[in-house]
Amino acid sequence: MITEIVFFRLPEGMSREELVAKYRASVPNWRANPDLVHKSFLHDEHARRGGGAYLWKNLEAAQRAHGEAFRQRIRTVFGSDPEFQYFDSPIVIDNVADAVIDEAESPHGR
């Protein structure tokens, strides 16, 4: 699995409420992506940044979801270019679901 962190600058004057409304509008799109395991929407009020922390099945899925159409949408909605970071995630703990996802226990391995 891959954890992807995406950041983008927020336009001056955009309130937290406006940002959260934009995030909510995108929920159905992310829920429909079968390669997305988990997503947390991010907001840093002091640095004026938004973004997301994603858990993907693999790097290809992350890059497919965040191709040019996604980048253009961020430019249009927020007026900035997104930045991406990727991390290998061999073990994931989900205390809400009372689950551990461990690549060693997956039938597909890494």
Contact map, one row per residue, 1 for C-alpha under 8 A:
11100000000000000000000000000000000000000000000000000011111000000000000000000000000000011100000000000010000001
11110000000000000000000000000000000000000000000000000111111001000000000000000000000001111000000000000000000000
11111000000000000000000000000000000000000000000000001111000000000000000000000000000001111000000000000000000000
01111100000000000000000000000000000000000000000000011111000001000000000000000000000111100000000000000000000000
00111110000000000000000000000000000000000000000000111100000000000000000000000000000111000000000000000000000000
00011111000000000000000000000000000000000000000000111000000000000000000000000000011110000000000000000000000000
00001111100000000000000000000000000000000000000011110000000000000000000000000000011100000000000000000000000000
00000111110000000000000000000000000000000000000011100000000000000000000001000101111000000000000000000000000000
00000011111000000000000000000000000000000000000111000000000000000000000000000111110000000000000000000000000000
00000001111101000000000000000000000000000000000111000000000000000000000000000111000000000000000000000000000000
00000000111111000000000000000000000000000000000100000000000000000000000000000110000000000000000000000000000000
00000000011111000000000000000000000000000000000100000000000000000000000000000000000000000000000000000000000000
00000000001111100000000000000000000000000000000000000000000000000000000000000000000000000000000000000000000000
00000000011111110110000000000000000000000000000000000000000000000000000000000000000000000000000000000000000000
00000000000011111110000000000000000000000000000000000000000000000000000000000000000000000000000000000000000000
00000000000001111111000000000000000000000010100000000000000000000000000000000000000000000000000000000000000000
00000000000000111111100000000000000000000000000000000000000000000000000000000000000000000000000000000000000000
00000000000001111111110000000000000000000000000000000000000000000000000000000000000000000000000000000000000000
00000000000001111111111000000000000000000000000000000000000000000000000000000000000000000000000000000000000000
00000000000000011111111100000000000000000000000000000000000000000000000000000000000000000000000000000000000000
00000000000000001111111110000000000000000000000000000000000000000000000000000000000000000000000000000000000000
00000000000000000111111111000000000000000000000000000000000000000000000000000000000000000000000000000000000000
00000000000000000011111111100000000000001000000000000000000000000000000000000000000000000000000000000000000000
00000000000000000001111111100000000000000000000000000000000000000000000000000000000000000000000000000000000000
00000000000000000000111111110000000000000000000000000000000000000000000000000000000000000000000000000000000000
00000000000000000000011111111100000000000000000000000000000000000000000000000000000000000000000000000000000000
00000000000000000000001111111110000000000000000000000000000000000000000000000000000000000000000000000000000000
00000000000000000000000011111111000000000000000000000000000000000000000000000000000000000000000000000000000000
00000000000000000000000001111111100000000000000000000000000000000000000000000000000000000000000000000000000000
00000000000000000000000001111111100100000000000000000000000000000000000000000000000000000000000000000000000000
00000000000000000000000000111111110100000000000000000000000000000000000000000000000000000000000000000000000000
00000000000000000000000000011111110000000000000000000000000000000000000000000000000000000000000000000000000000
00000000000000000000000000001111111100000000000000000000000000000000000000000000000000000000000000000000000000
00000000000000000000000000000011111110000000000000000000000000000000000000000000000000000000000000000000000000
00000000000000000000000000000000111110000000000000000001110010000000000000000000000000000000000000000000000000
00000000000000000000000000000110111111100000000000000111100010000000000000000000000000000000000000000000000000
00000000000000000000000000000000011111100000000000000111100000000000000000000000000000000000000000000000000000
00000000000000000000000000000000000111110000000000000111000000000000000000000000000000000000000000000000000000
00000000000000000000000000000000000111111000000000011110000000000000000000000000000000000000000000000000000000
00000000000000000000000000000000000001111100000000011100000000000000000000000000000000000000000000000000000000
00000000000000000000001000000000000000111110000001111000000000000000000000000000000000000000000000000000000000
00000000000000000000000000000000000000011111000001111000000000000000000000000000000000000000000000000000000000
00000000000000010000000000000000000000001111100111100000000000000000000000000000000000000000000000000000000000
00000000000000000000000000000000000000000111111111000000000000000000000000000000000000000000000000000000000000
00000000000000010000000000000000000000000011111110000000000000000000000000000000000000000000000000000000000000
00000000000000000000000000000000000000000001111110000000000000000000000000000000000000000000000000000000000000
00000000000000000000000000000000000000000001111110000000000000000000000000000000000000000000000000000000000000
00000000111100000000000000000000000000000011111111000000000000000000000000000000000000000000000000000000000000
00000011110000000000000000000000000000000011111111100000000000000000000000000000000000000000000000000000000000
00000011110000000000000000000000000000001111000111110000000000000000000000000000000000000000000000000000000000
00001111000000000000000000000000000000001110000011111000000000000000000000000000000000000000000000000000000000
00011110000000000000000000000000000000111100000001111100000000000000000000000000000000000000000000000000000000
00111100000000000000000000000000000000111100000000111110000000000000000000000000000000000000000000000000000000
01111000000000000000000000000000000111110000000000011111000000000000000000000000000000000000000000000000000000
11110000000000000000000000000000000111100000000000001111100000000000000000000000000000000000000000000000000000
11110000000000000000000000000000001111000000000000000111111011000000000000000000000000000000000000000000000000
11000000000000000000000000000000001110000000000000000011111010000000000000000000000000000000000000000000000000
11000000000000000000000000000000001000000000000000000001111111000000000000000000000000000000000000000000000000
11000000000000000000000000000000000000000000000000000001111111100000000000000000000000000000000000000000000000
00000000000000000000000000000000000000000000000000000000011111110000000000000000000000000000000000000000000000
00000000000000000000000000000000001100000000000000000001111111111000000000000000000000000000000000000000000000
01010000000000000000000000000000000000000000000000000001011111111100000000000000000000000000000000000000000000
00000000000000000000000000000000000000000000000000000000001111111110000000000000000000000000000000000000000000
00000000000000000000000000000000000000000000000000000000000111111110000000000000000000000000000000000000000000
00000000000000000000000000000000000000000000000000000000000011111110010000000000000000000000000000000000000000
00000000000000000000000000000000000000000000000000000000000001111111111000000000000000000000000000000000000000
00000000000000000000000000000000000000000000000000000000000000111111111000000000000000000000000000000000000000
00000000000000000000000000000000000000000000000000000000000000000111111100000000000000000000000000000000000000
00000000000000000000000000000000000000000000000000000000000000000111111110000000000000000000000000000000000000
00000000000000000000000000000000000000000000000000000000000000001111111111000000000000000000000000000000000000
00000000000000000000000000000000000000000000000000000000000000000111111111100000110000000000000000000000000000
00000000000000000000000000000000000000000000000000000000000000000001111111110000000000000000000000000000000000
00000000000000000000000000000000000000000000000000000000000000000000111111111000000000000000000000000000000000
00000001000000000000000000000000000000000000000000000000000000000000011111111111110000000000000000000000000000
00000000000000000000000000000000000000000000000000000000000000000000001111111111110000000000000000000000000000
00000000000000000000000000000000000000000000000000000000000000000000000111111111000000000000000000000000000000
00000000000000000000000000000000000000000000000000000000000000000000000011111110000000000000000000000000000000
00000001111000000000000000000000000000000000000000000000000000000000000001111111000000000000000000000000000000
00000000111000000000000000000000000000000000000000000000000000000000000001111111100000000000000000000000000000
00000001110000000000000000000000000000000000000000000000000000000000000001110111110000000000000000000000000000
00000001100000000000000000000000000000000000000000000000000000000000001001100011111000000000000000000000000000
00000111100000000000000000000000000000000000000000000000000000000000001001100001111100000000000000000000000000
00000111000000000000000000000000000000000000000000000000000000000000000000000000111110000000000000000000000000
00011110000000000000000000000000000000000000000000000000000000000000000000000000011111000000000000000000000000
00011100000000000000000000000000000000000000000000000000000000000000000000000000001111100000000000000000000000
01111000000000000000000000000000000000000000000000000000000000000000000000000000000111110000000000000000000000
01110000000000000000000000000000000000000000000000000000000000000000000000000000000011111000000000000000000000
11100000000000000000000000000000000000000000000000000000000000000000000000000000000001111100000000000000000000
11100000000000000000000000000000000000000000000000000000000000000000000000000000000000111111000000000000000000
10000000000000000000000000000000000000000000000000000000000000000000000000000000000000011111000000000110000001
00000000000000000000000000000000000000000000000000000000000000000000000000000000000000001111100000011110000000
00000000000000000000000000000000000000000000000000000000000000000000000000000000000000001111110000011100000000
00000000000000000000000000000000000000000000000000000000000000000000000000000000000000000011111001111000000000
00000000000000000000000000000000000000000000000000000000000000000000000000000000000000000001111111110000000000
00000000000000000000000000000000000000000000000000000000000000000000000000000000000000000000111111100000000000
00000000000000000000000000000000000000000000000000000000000000000000000000000000000000000000011111100000000000
00000000000000000000000000000000000000000000000000000000000000000000000000000000000000000000011111100000000000
00000000000000000000000000000000000000000000000000000000000000000000000000000000000000000000111111110000000000
00000000000000000000000000000000000000000000000000000000000000000000000000000000000000000000111111111000000000
00000000000000000000000000000000000000000000000000000000000000000000000000000000000000000011110001111100000000
00000000000000000000000000000000000000000000000000000000000000000000000000000000000000000011100000111110110000
00000000000000000000000000000000000000000000000000000000000000000000000000000000000000000111000000011111110000
10000000000000000000000000000000000000000000000000000000000000000000000000000000000000000110000000001111110111
00000000000000000000000000000000000000000000000000000000000000000000000000000000000000000000000000000111110011
00000000000000000000000000000000000000000000000000000000000000000000000000000000000000000000000000001111111010
00000000000000000000000000000000000000000000000000000000000000000000000000000000000000000000000000001111111111
00000000000000000000000000000000000000000000000000000000000000000000000000000000000000000000000000000000111110
00000000000000000000000000000000000000000000000000000000000000000000000000000000000000000000000000000010011111
00000000000000000000000000000000000000000000000000000000000000000000000000000000000000000000000000000011111111
10000000000000000000000000000000000000000000000000000000000000000000000000000000000000000100000000000011010111
